[in-house]
Amino acid sequence: MAGKLLTKYVVSGNKVELRKKKRKKIDGGEEEIIIYHSQVSDILSEDKVEITMPMEKTKIILLPVGAEYDLYFYTPNGVYQCRAKVADRGKKNNVFVLTMELTSNLSKDQRREFYRFSCALKMDSRALGEEEMELLERDGMMEDAGGEPLNQSVIIDISAGGLRFMSSYRYEEESVILCKYQLETEKGMKEYEILGKVLSVQESQTRRGVFEHRVQFIDIDDTAKEEIIKFIFETERKNRKKSIE
């Protein structure tokens, strides 16, 4: 069913989301989407994949055999989606796993953002001024304003499509900001300067005067996207290795 895309793009360790629509009992009309998080344990064939059983805190979620879900595989090449049903449940190398049988073709999902990686990275930022915005809108570029003061913050999650950060100041929603941070790459630490649009701002419920910003990258180039994705997967690989040792 999946052709040869499964073994071509999906590998062990890839993050997986299982999604299922569930009708609410209260009014019988609305539907909510149930989301479970897992990861690929093994590729069994072109139409069967083994994944770890989802967990909620420390509790394993036993999904019923025969139940069907939308699967989203988060890979370095993007997000791939298909329908699949639970074919079997078991235990392998002391890990509870599910065997998922694909019931539709695997296809690239262009609509969804890349997997968001939780982290704690230092970031400097500032809002673009009116002249910079005019230049950006007119020419698609901005001048280097190296003398402008930068605000310090902490990135709490990042993806190839954007990031979230916490700070003691707040930007206006819909404003465009310059984000400066460093990531570890194959060639060492690299500094990034990427423009982002502030999608939402809200004050922390537990820390007064601290604000969470959600930012979408603007015109990020493919090289930067690929390096962010590689950073995420390489960091998670190292974290998994440490947890096993």
PyMOL commands that set and color helices and strands:
alter all, ss='L'
color gray80, all
select helices_A, chain A and resi 5-9+130-139+222-244
alter helices_A, ss='H'
color red, helices_A
select strands_A, chain A and resi 15-23+31-45+48-52+55-56+59-60+68-75+78-92+95-102+107-108+117-127+151-158+162-167+176-185+188-203+211-217
alter strands_A, ss='S'
color yellow, strands_A
deselect
rebuild
show_as cartoon
